[in-house]
Structures are given as structure tokens and as C-alpha cells.
Amino acid sequence: MSTYTRAHVFQIDPNTKKNWLPTSKHAVTVSYFYDSTRNVYRIISLDGTKAIINSTISPNMTFTKTSQKFGQWADSRANTVYGLGFSTEHHLTKFAEKFAEYKEAARLAKEKSQEKSEMAKSPSQESPGGELSSPLTPVTPPMENINGTDEICDTTPNSDSLPGPAQNALAFAHSPTMTKHWEAELEALKGNNAKLTAALLESTANVKQWKQQLAAYQEEAERLHKRVTELECQSNQTPAIKSQKTELNQTIEELENALRDKEEEMEKLKEELENMNDLMEQKDTLTQKLEETELRSRVLEEQLSGAEQRLEDNQEEQENFRKSLRTLLELLDGKIFELTELRDTLARLIEEAS
């Protein structure tokens, strides 16, 4: 099975784990491949003869869309995070759908491999992530369209028809006729390797063609600049030459303006990213302060509740004290009245005695 698209390839900065580092100067072909020897699925991308992506899809991988035209996934074996920038949102969506499809296929293949391992030990071992030594099986080679479009081509045959290594080893042990089957499969693998080599050569040829086109564009730009200089040096310029000079100057200015606009847009995007990081840090700080404030508020509420309770107790004590004073005052008034009566009685007795 083979599915390919074109995208700009990035890898996460191993030092900061935040910034993206471009691994391709331009959009390159990114393809899905089936490794029939190891019964795994891979994502491969070549920049010339250099493999900038060689990622084995595992069931625990997740492809995440971080924007309308950008997606990423983490590869624990390669100890990195890959990022792809697409030209349209449709291409991103299509790639994500295929990623989920092949992730599920990888899960089923892993389960089948575990079942077969109970019968026989698999003879192949997984190669390191950066090597392309195993025979890959693109049923339809990832050939680009002649007009350079970025349409995603997809051909997906039934992978269940390919026999696993454990099954072939068991059948070979019981039937000598399986030798022909192994020879046929070996020839198929050689053919697949030849197709992959042809695809790599074609990709290399395309890169060379693009470099030649870029060099031609640069030469054309230099020629236009020289032509403008020559036209400026001529003292007796004709109206036609002046018009041509004006058009050339306008074209150069438009190209320069477009370049400046792109640079400004890149700067704005960088500033927005930095601002977003600052906002995230401020959000974390404010969240922490809010939690601390809520904690202090709860403590103050508890202290206020305690103070209110103590105030109520004090008010109750004062009320009881007032009642006690009133009772004592009433008793004192009674005693004073009795003493007054006693005085009056004594005074009368003294008068009577005299």
C-alpha cells in the first residue's frame, strides 16, 4: 500500500523541545509504506538521497492537528517529534485520516504477530529508525504528477494476503514446495526494492530539476537587473525602452514587496507565538495566585467565623452579667428599704424613751 503527499518537514528542537527546526528547504514527498518483512507500516520522506523521515507507525502514536495546515506526531524510537506543514487544510485532513487508518492496521498486525509468535519465533528484528535497509513494499510507487500538483494519491490493496514470517517458516518446515513460494516472494521483494530505488532516483532527478529551475530564475533576475542598469545608462532612451524599464521596475518592486510581506508575516507569526507563550506563563502565574487567594480567603472566613462566635459568647456573658447586676440592685434596694424602716423605728424608740 502507498499513500503520498507533499509537505514541508520539521523536527522539534532537541534542546528547547518547543521550537521547530525545518529539515527540508521546500515541500518534499511524504509517503506511507508497508514493510512486508517486519509486517510494519512506515512514514518515509527523502530530501534528495537523505532520509529526513523514517518513522515506524505504532498503535500508541497519535497525529495531532495543531492548526489548519500543520500537524505533528511523536516517535519515541527516533526520540523526536515530526511536524508537517501542508499547502491546504484538505491535504492535512487526508493525511490525518490515513494516519489513523494505518495506525489501526499496525495494531491489527501487532496482534497477529503476537498470535503467530506463540507458534514460531520471528526471524527479523526491527532496524534502527534512521536506516532504510529493510525491503519496503509500495504497491504504487510515489511518482509525482508532471504538473507538480500536491494531490494525494492512494492505492490500498489487501495486506492480509501477504504471509507473515512465522507462517512461512512453519509452512516451509512441513512442505518442501514452499521453497518456490519463498523464491517468488524474494523476487517480489527484489522488484519492490527496484521500484523504491527508481522512486528515489526520480525524486533525486526532480530535486535536481528544481535546483536547475531555481538557478535559471536567479539568472533571469540578475539579467533583469543588468538590463535595468543598462537602460538607466542610456541617455537617449526611447519611449518604448522607458516603458519596458518601468514595467521591469514595477515587476521587481512587486516581487520585493511580496518578499517583504512574507518576511513581515513570518515576524508577526513569531511574535504571536512568543506572545502566546508569555500569555500561557501569565495564565499559570495568575492561576497560582488565584489558588493562593482562595486559600487565604478560606482562612480569613474561618477566622471571621471564630470571631463572630466569640463575639456572640461575649454578648451572652454581658447579658448574663447585666441580669446579675439587676438582681443584685433589687436585693440592695430591698435591704436599703429595710434599713430605712429600722432607722425610723429606732428614732421613734429614742423619742419615746426621752
Backbone hydrogen bonds, N-H to C=O, Kabsch-Sander energy under -0.5 kcal/mol:
donor,donor_aa,acceptor,acceptor_aa,energy
2,S,155,T,-1.8
3,T,32,Y,-0.8
4,Y,153,C,-1.4
5,T,30,V,-1.9
7,A,28,V,-2.3
8,H,85,G,-2.5
10,F,83,G,-2.8
11,Q,21,L,-2.4
12,I,81,V,-1.9
13,D,19,N,-3.0
17,K,13,D,-2.4
21,L,11,Q,-3.3
23,T,9,V,-2.3
24,S,9,V,-0.9
28,V,7,A,-2.6
30,V,5,T,-3.0
31,S,44,I,-3.0
32,Y,3,T,-2.8
33,F,42,R,-2.5
34,Y,137,T,-0.7
35,D,33,F,-0.5
35,D,40,V,-3.0
36,S,34,Y,-1.0
37,T,135,P,-0.7
39,N,35,D,-1.4
40,V,35,D,-1.5
41,Y,57,I,-0.5
42,R,33,F,-2.9
43,I,55,S,-2.6
44,I,31,S,-2.7
45,S,53,I,-2.0
46,L,29,T,-0.6
47,D,50,K,-3.0
48,G,46,L,-0.6
49,T,47,D,-0.6
50,K,47,D,-1.4
52,I,45,S,-1.7
52,I,50,K,-0.8
53,I,45,S,-1.6
55,S,43,I,-2.5
57,I,41,Y,-3.0
57,I,55,S,-0.5
61,M,58,S,-1.8
64,T,62,T,-0.6
64,T,72,Q,-3.1
66,T,64,T,-0.7
66,T,70,F,-1.5
67,S,70,F,-1.6
71,G,84,L,-1.9
72,Q,64,T,-2.3
73,W,82,Y,-1.8
75,D,80,T,-2.8
76,S,74,A,-0.6
79,N,75,D,-0.8
80,T,75,D,-1.8
82,Y,73,W,-2.4
83,G,10,F,-2.6
84,L,71,G,-2.7
85,G,8,H,-2.5
86,F,69,K,-3.0
86,F,84,L,-0.6
92,L,88,T,-1.4
93,T,89,E,-2.5
94,K,90,H,-2.6
95,F,91,H,-2.4
96,A,92,L,-2.4
97,E,93,T,-2.3
98,K,94,K,-2.2
99,F,95,F,-2.3
100,A,96,A,-2.3
101,E,97,E,-2.2
102,Y,98,K,-2.9
103,K,99,F,-2.2
104,E,100,A,-2.0
105,A,101,E,-2.0
106,A,102,Y,-2.5
107,R,103,K,-1.9
108,L,104,E,-2.4
109,A,105,A,-2.6
110,K,106,A,-2.3
111,E,107,R,-2.1
112,K,108,L,-2.5
113,S,109,A,-2.4
114,Q,110,K,-2.2
115,E,111,E,-2.0
116,K,112,K,-2.5
117,S,113,S,-1.9
118,E,114,Q,-0.6
118,E,115,E,-0.8
119,M,116,K,-1.6
120,A,116,K,-2.1
131,E,128,P,-1.4
136,L,134,S,-0.5
137,T,34,Y,-2.7
139,V,137,T,-0.8
143,M,141,P,-2.4
148,G,145,N,-1.3
153,C,4,Y,-0.9
153,C,151,E,-0.6
155,T,2,S,-1.6
159,S,157,P,-0.7
161,S,158,N,-1.0
162,L,159,S,-1.5
168,N,164,G,-2.3
169,A,165,P,-2.4
170,L,166,A,-2.2
171,A,167,Q,-2.7
172,F,168,N,-2.6
173,A,169,A,-1.7
174,H,170,L,-1.0
175,S,171,A,-1.9
178,M,175,S,-1.5
179,T,176,P,-1.8
180,K,177,T,-0.9
181,H,177,T,-0.8
182,W,178,M,-2.5
183,E,179,T,-2.5
184,A,180,K,-2.7
185,E,181,H,-2.7
186,L,182,W,-2.7
187,E,183,E,-2.4
188,A,184,A,-2.3
189,L,185,E,-2.6
190,K,186,L,-2.5
191,G,187,E,-2.6
192,N,188,A,-2.6
193,N,189,L,-2.7
194,A,190,K,-2.3
195,K,191,G,-2.4
196,L,192,N,-2.7
197,T,193,N,-2.7
198,A,194,A,-2.4
199,A,195,K,-2.5
200,L,196,L,-2.6
201,L,197,T,-2.6
202,E,198,A,-2.6
203,S,199,A,-2.6
204,T,200,L,-2.6
205,A,201,L,-2.7
206,N,202,E,-2.6
207,V,203,S,-2.5
208,K,204,T,-2.5
209,Q,205,A,-2.5
210,W,206,N,-2.7
211,K,207,V,-2.6
212,Q,208,K,-2.4
213,Q,209,Q,-2.6
214,L,210,W,-2.8
215,A,211,K,-2.7
216,A,212,Q,-2.5
217,Y,213,Q,-2.6
218,Q,214,L,-2.5
219,E,215,A,-2.6
220,E,216,A,-2.4
221,A,217,Y,-2.4
222,E,218,Q,-2.5
223,R,219,E,-2.4
224,L,220,E,-2.4
225,H,221,A,-2.3
226,K,222,E,-2.6
227,R,223,R,-2.6
228,V,224,L,-2.5
229,T,225,H,-2.4
230,E,226,K,-2.8
231,L,227,R,-2.4
232,E,228,V,-2.1
233,C,229,T,-1.8
234,Q,230,E,-1.1
237,Q,235,S,-1.0
242,K,238,T,-2.5
243,S,239,P,-2.3
244,Q,240,A,-2.4
245,K,241,I,-2.8
246,T,242,K,-2.6
247,E,243,S,-2.6
248,L,244,Q,-2.6
249,N,245,K,-2.9
250,Q,246,T,-2.7
251,T,247,E,-2.6
252,I,248,L,-2.6
253,E,249,N,-2.9
254,E,250,Q,-2.7
255,L,251,T,-2.4
256,E,252,I,-2.7
257,N,253,E,-3.0
258,A,254,E,-2.7
259,L,255,L,-2.4
260,R,256,E,-2.7
261,D,257,N,-2.8
262,K,258,A,-2.3
263,E,259,L,-2.4
264,E,260,R,-3.1
265,E,261,D,-2.7
266,M,262,K,-2.5
267,E,263,E,-2.5
268,K,264,E,-2.8
269,L,265,E,-2.5
270,K,266,M,-2.4
271,E,267,E,-2.8
272,E,268,K,-3.0
273,L,269,L,-2.3
274,E,270,K,-2.6
275,N,271,E,-3.2
276,M,272,E,-2.5
277,N,273,L,-2.2
278,D,274,E,-2.6
279,L,275,N,-2.9
280,M,276,M,-2.2
281,E,277,N,-2.2
282,Q,278,D,-2.9
283,K,279,L,-2.8
284,D,280,M,-2.3
285,T,281,E,-2.4
286,L,282,Q,-3.1
287,T,283,K,-2.6
288,Q,284,D,-2.2
289,K,285,T,-2.5
290,L,286,L,-2.8
291,E,287,T,-2.2
292,E,288,Q,-2.3
293,T,289,K,-2.8
294,E,290,L,-2.7
295,L,291,E,-2.2
296,R,292,E,-2.6
297,S,293,T,-2.7
298,R,294,E,-2.3
299,V,295,L,-2.1
300,L,296,R,-2.8
301,E,297,S,-2.5
302,E,298,R,-2.2
303,Q,299,V,-2.4
304,L,300,L,-3.0
305,S,301,E,-2.6
306,G,302,E,-2.2
307,A,303,Q,-2.5
308,E,304,L,-2.8
309,Q,305,S,-2.2
310,R,306,G,-2.5
311,L,307,A,-2.7
312,E,308,E,-2.5
313,D,309,Q,-2.2
314,N,310,R,-2.6
315,Q,311,L,-2.8
316,E,312,E,-2.3
317,E,313,D,-2.4
318,Q,314,N,-2.8
319,E,315,Q,-2.4
320,N,316,E,-2.3
321,F,317,E,-2.5
322,R,318,Q,-2.7
323,K,319,E,-2.3
324,S,320,N,-2.2
325,L,321,F,-2.4
326,R,322,R,-2.7
327,T,323,K,-2.4
328,L,324,S,-2.5
329,L,325,L,-2.8
330,E,326,R,-2.6
331,L,327,T,-2.2
332,L,328,L,-2.6
333,D,329,L,-2.7
334,G,330,E,-2.2
335,K,331,L,-2.4
336,I,332,L,-2.8
337,F,333,D,-2.5
338,E,334,G,-2.5
339,L,335,K,-2.8
340,T,336,I,-2.4
341,E,337,F,-2.4
342,L,338,E,-2.5
343,R,339,L,-2.4
344,D,340,T,-2.7
345,T,341,E,-2.4
346,L,342,L,-2.4
347,A,343,R,-3.0
348,R,344,D,-2.1
349,L,345,T,-2.2
350,I,346,L,-2.5
351,E,347,A,-2.1
352,E,348,R,-2.6
353,A,349,L,-2.2
354,S,350,I,-1.6
